[in-house]
Amino acid sequence: MCLTQKHTTFAYDKFKNKGELIMTTKTFKVEGMKCSHCKAHVEEAIQALPGVEKAEAHLDAANVAVDFDAAKVSAEAIKKAVDEAGHYELILE
């Protein structure tokens, strides 16, 4: 069973040029992610969004790093996907 616990927030932006696309890498704090099932569930919810190249969740840091095309998907859409995936909350800063 997964229980909600608060963790320190960590976020950063990095831009990568992929041909004509500019990919953004952003790390978001995620509350409620406690086990490998939670990790996979969060990653799958994010990777299902159009414009997301990769999502890698980290249990120990309670965050998820996402490579995405900001022209196709917003941070708010990523938050909504995670929040609707289960007992998780993605924190936007």
ZADO-1210 file (C-alpha; in nm, 4 decimals, padded with zeros to 6 digits):
<atoms>
<atom x="00.0000" y="00.0000" z="00.0000" code="MET" pos="1"/>
<atom x="00.1298" y="00.3450" z="-00.0899" code="CYS" pos="2"/>
<atom x="00.0976" y="00.6304" z="00.1569" code="LEU" pos="3"/>
<atom x="00.1379" y="00.9993" z="00.0807" code="THR" pos="4"/>
<atom x="00.4492" y="01.1646" z="00.2200" code="GLN" pos="5"/>
<atom x="00.5874" y="01.5112" z="00.1451" code="LYS" pos="6"/>
<atom x="00.9351" y="01.5502" z="-00.0017" code="HIS" pos="7"/>
<atom x="01.1698" y="01.8328" z="-00.0932" code="THR" pos="8"/>
<atom x="01.0969" y="02.0014" z="-00.4246" code="THR" pos="9"/>
<atom x="01.3573" y="01.9841" z="-00.7011" code="PHE" pos="10"/>
<atom x="01.3009" y="02.1244" z="-01.0497" code="ALA" pos="11"/>
<atom x="01.5110" y="02.2442" z="-01.3394" code="TYR" pos="12"/>
<atom x="01.4783" y="02.3200" z="-01.7102" code="ASP" pos="13"/>
<atom x="01.7166" y="02.2180" z="-01.9852" code="LYS" pos="14"/>
<atom x="01.6723" y="02.2617" z="-02.3576" code="PHE" pos="15"/>
<atom x="01.7936" y="02.0213" z="-02.6260" code="LYS" pos="16"/>
<atom x="01.7834" y="02.0869" z="-02.9983" code="ASN" pos="17"/>
<atom x="01.6404" y="01.7846" z="-03.1839" code="LYS" pos="18"/>
<atom x="01.6512" y="01.8900" z="-03.5475" code="GLY" pos="19"/>
<atom x="01.3860" y="02.1592" z="-03.5699" code="GLU" pos="20"/>
<atom x="01.2213" y="02.0618" z="-03.2414" code="LEU" pos="21"/>
<atom x="01.3284" y="02.2072" z="-02.9112" code="ILE" pos="22"/>
<atom x="01.2857" y="01.9480" z="-02.6402" code="MET" pos="23"/>
<atom x="01.2517" y="02.0537" z="-02.2781" code="THR" pos="24"/>
<atom x="01.3681" y="01.8401" z="-01.9866" code="THR" pos="25"/>
<atom x="01.1961" y="01.9253" z="-01.6612" code="LYS" pos="26"/>
<atom x="01.1987" y="01.7498" z="-01.3259" code="THR" pos="27"/>
<atom x="00.8749" y="01.7626" z="-01.1288" code="PHE" pos="28"/>
<atom x="00.8155" y="01.6735" z="-00.7637" code="LYS" pos="29"/>
<atom x="00.5616" y="01.3893" z="-00.7249" code="VAL" pos="30"/>
<atom x="00.3843" y="01.3153" z="-00.3979" code="GLU" pos="31"/>
<atom x="00.2369" y="00.9719" z="-00.3257" code="GLY" pos="32"/>
<atom x="00.4840" y="00.7648" z="-00.5302" code="MET" pos="33"/>
<atom x="00.6081" y="00.4926" z="-00.2926" code="LYS" pos="34"/>
<atom x="00.6862" y="00.1681" z="-00.4800" code="CYS" pos="35"/>
<atom x="00.7976" y="00.0329" z="-00.8175" code="SER" pos="36"/>
<atom x="00.4322" y="-00.0036" z="-00.9242" code="HIS" pos="37"/>
<atom x="00.3739" y="00.3661" z="-00.8476" code="CYS" pos="38"/>
<atom x="00.6891" y="00.4568" z="-01.0411" code="LYS" pos="39"/>
<atom x="00.5748" y="00.2605" z="-01.3473" code="ALA" pos="40"/>
<atom x="00.2215" y="00.4010" z="-01.3246" code="HIS" pos="41"/>
<atom x="00.3479" y="00.7619" z="-01.3180" code="VAL" pos="42"/>
<atom x="00.5903" y="00.6997" z="-01.6075" code="GLU" pos="43"/>
<atom x="00.3197" y="00.5316" z="-01.8192" code="GLU" pos="44"/>
<atom x="00.0689" y="00.8120" z="-01.7576" code="ALA" pos="45"/>
<atom x="00.3188" y="01.0743" z="-01.8739" code="ILE" pos="46"/>
<atom x="00.4565" y="00.8756" z="-02.1690" code="GLN" pos="47"/>
<atom x="00.1025" y="00.8314" z="-02.3060" code="ALA" pos="48"/>
<atom x="00.0854" y="01.2058" z="-02.3767" code="LEU" pos="49"/>
<atom x="00.1617" y="01.3263" z="-02.7311" code="PRO" pos="50"/>
<atom x="00.4855" y="01.5245" z="-02.7345" code="GLY" pos="51"/>
<atom x="00.6490" y="01.3341" z="-02.4477" code="VAL" pos="52"/>
<atom x="00.9722" y="01.1622" z="-02.5476" code="GLU" pos="53"/>
<atom x="01.0665" y="01.0098" z="-02.2104" code="LYS" pos="54"/>
<atom x="00.9601" y="01.0043" z="-01.8454" code="ALA" pos="55"/>
<atom x="01.1855" y="00.8636" z="-01.5733" code="GLU" pos="56"/>
<atom x="01.0562" y="00.8571" z="-01.2162" code="ALA" pos="57"/>
<atom x="01.2855" y="00.8351" z="-00.9121" code="HIS" pos="58"/>
<atom x="01.1386" y="00.6909" z="-00.5929" code="LEU" pos="59"/>
<atom x="01.4158" y="00.8075" z="-00.3574" code="ASP" pos="60"/>
<atom x="01.3982" y="01.1664" z="-00.4812" code="ALA" pos="61"/>
<atom x="01.0166" y="01.1580" z="-00.5207" code="ALA" pos="62"/>
<atom x="01.0361" y="01.3179" z="-00.8637" code="ASN" pos="63"/>
<atom x="01.0019" y="01.2476" z="-01.2346" code="VAL" pos="64"/>
<atom x="01.2234" y="01.3802" z="-01.5156" code="ALA" pos="65"/>
<atom x="01.0326" y="01.4392" z="-01.8386" code="VAL" pos="66"/>
<atom x="01.1708" y="01.5083" z="-02.1888" code="ASP" pos="67"/>
<atom x="00.8943" y="01.6767" z="-02.3884" code="PHE" pos="68"/>
<atom x="00.8133" y="01.9107" z="-02.6758" code="ASP" pos="69"/>
<atom x="00.6614" y="02.2152" z="-02.5046" code="ALA" pos="70"/>
<atom x="00.4864" y="02.3066" z="-02.8311" code="ALA" pos="71"/>
<atom x="00.2849" y="01.9827" z="-02.8102" code="LYS" pos="72"/>
<atom x="00.2336" y="01.9251" z="-02.4371" code="VAL" pos="73"/>
<atom x="00.2290" y="02.1612" z="-02.1396" code="SER" pos="74"/>
<atom x="00.3454" y="02.1116" z="-01.7826" code="ALA" pos="75"/>
<atom x="-00.0197" y="02.1491" z="-01.6824" code="GLU" pos="76"/>
<atom x="-00.1179" y="01.8565" z="-01.9094" code="ALA" pos="77"/>
<atom x="00.1596" y="01.6451" z="-01.7554" code="ILE" pos="78"/>
<atom x="00.0324" y="01.7358" z="-01.4079" code="LYS" pos="79"/>
<atom x="-00.3241" y="01.6426" z="-01.5038" code="LYS" pos="80"/>
<atom x="-00.2124" y="01.3027" z="-01.6401" code="ALA" pos="81"/>
<atom x="-00.0235" y="01.2205" z="-01.3185" code="VAL" pos="82"/>
<atom x="-00.2956" y="01.3514" z="-01.0874" code="ASP" pos="83"/>
<atom x="-00.5563" y="01.1411" z="-01.2716" code="GLU" pos="84"/>
<atom x="-00.3358" y="00.8280" z="-01.2727" code="ALA" pos="85"/>
<atom x="-00.4015" y="00.7415" z="-00.9097" code="GLY" pos="86"/>
<atom x="-00.2979" y="00.8541" z="-00.5639" code="HIS" pos="87"/>
<atom x="-00.0261" y="01.0866" z="-00.6926" code="TYR" pos="88"/>
<atom x="00.0123" y="01.4623" z="-00.7127" code="GLU" pos="89"/>
<atom x="00.2588" y="01.6317" z="-00.9456" code="LEU" pos="90"/>
<atom x="00.3718" y="01.9682" z="-00.8071" code="ILE" pos="91"/>
<atom x="00.4194" y="02.2592" z="-01.0492" code="LEU" pos="92"/>
<atom x="00.6433" y="02.5470" z="-00.9481" code="GLU" pos="93"/>
</atoms>
